[in-house]
Amino acid sequence: MEVLKALFTRRSIRRYTTETITKDSMETLLKAGMYAPSAVNCQPWHFIVVESRERLLEITKIHPYAQMLKQAAAAILILGDENLEHAPGYWAVDCGAATENILLAAHGMGLGGVWIGIHPRQERKKAFSELFQLPSHIHPFALVSLGYPAETKEVENRFVRDKVHYNQW
Ligand SMILES: Cc1cc2nc3c(=O)[nH]c(=O)nc-3n(C[C@H](O)[C@H](O)[C@H](O)COP(=O)(O)O)c2cc1C
């Protein structure tokens, strides 16, 4: 899919068919995440691919807005590594870029996905750190739920001219 078309038609998809995601497609999504820009090109990220149904269901118990995982084919947990970041706090900014890259790639590949927020909510970070037994320098940032779409969504017009400023506020 052409890049601007993908950008302007991406929506959060929370209903999925039972079709699974191939290993090749999953690798493409992970590669898309790793091609994101990051401060001083530090690439301070890791990814946990969650394919186990049991694990997906466990997540629905620790996250109130992740019920779509009951249907999802898989999910990618995006993690920030504070030992690799450029300066304090940058891991989260860099992980945001990686997360959006994964969502756009998924859409371009005919998959549907949704960004499930974890950082900066401390109680969610703690729950994910415990469930996935993360070391203390690894921060859970967001989860992307994935599957082939079983819903379609309207394309919205989100361009708001009043939010654009030229040369000064
Ligand atoms: C930081 C962040 C956290 C989000 N957390 C959740 C979430 O926990 N559960 C969910 O269903 N959607 C979540 N979303 C998706 C938003 O609800 C969605 O992007 C927004 O409503 C705009 O809709 P769109 O993605 O279809 O353009 C999150 C999005 C962002 C950027």
The ligand as a Gaussian input file, in Angstrom:
#p B3LYP/6-31G(d) Opt

LIG

0 1
 C       -1.076000       6.013000      23.968000
 C       -2.288000       5.258000      23.463000
 C       -2.931000       4.374000      24.286000
 C       -4.032000       3.652000      23.823000
 N       -4.593000       2.708000      24.635000
 C       -5.618000       1.955000      24.166000
 C       -6.128000       0.880000      24.945000
 O       -5.655000       0.621000      26.046000
 N       -7.153000       0.136000      24.437000
 C       -7.697000       0.421000      23.215000
 O       -8.633000      -0.278000      22.812000
 N       -7.216000       1.437000      22.436000
 C       -6.191000       2.189000      22.882000
 N       -5.641000       3.171000      22.081000
 C       -6.194000       3.408000      20.736000
 C       -6.980000       4.725000      20.659000
 O       -8.201000       4.565000      21.337000
 C       -7.193000       5.094000      19.188000
 O       -5.950000       5.218000      18.550000
 C       -7.951000       6.406000      19.056000
 O       -9.271000       6.263000      19.539000
 C       -8.021000       6.892000      17.606000
 O       -8.637000       5.918000      16.794000
 P       -7.870000       5.239000      15.562000
 O       -6.677000       4.464000      16.098000
 O       -8.876000       4.333000      14.925000
 O       -7.400000       6.317000      14.639000
 C       -4.531000       3.881000      22.512000
 C       -3.850000       4.784000      21.677000
 C       -2.721000       5.435000      22.129000
 C       -1.960000       6.336000      21.175000

